[in-house]
Amino acid sequence: MQTKKQSFMESIFNVTVDFVITMVSLHIIFPVLEVENNSGKNIIITTYLTVLSILRNYLIRRYFNKKNK
């Protein structure tokens, strides 16, 4: 069973990897879809979604850890 700190660190690592993948993907997919590629907006959107993802991953992990006691 993971501690709360381990759950949080796993969430941070997982989402950090996803953040990098998303930033690169946006620069690839936006031109293909003819969407304006604005780095500032991309960072704001990705940061917002990253924070949500960290919270989601952490809460789900804690839920299953508690359930499996």
Residue, then its C-alpha position, 0 to 999 in steps of 0.5 A: m500500500q502506498t503512503k499519501k506522499q508516495s501517491f502524490m509523488e506518483s501523480i506528479f511524475n505521471v502528470t509531468v510526463d503527460f505535460v511534456i507529451t501534451m505540449v509537443s502534441l499541441h505543436i503538431i496537431f494544431p497546425v494540422l487542424e489549422v488552429e492558431n498555435n499560441s504558445g502562451k495559451n497552450i501553456i495556460i491550458t496545459t497547466y490548468l489541465t495538468v493541475l486537474s490531472i494531478l488531483r484526479n490521479y491522487l484522489i483515485r489512487r487514495y480511494f483504491n488504497k483505502k478500499n484495498k485495506 
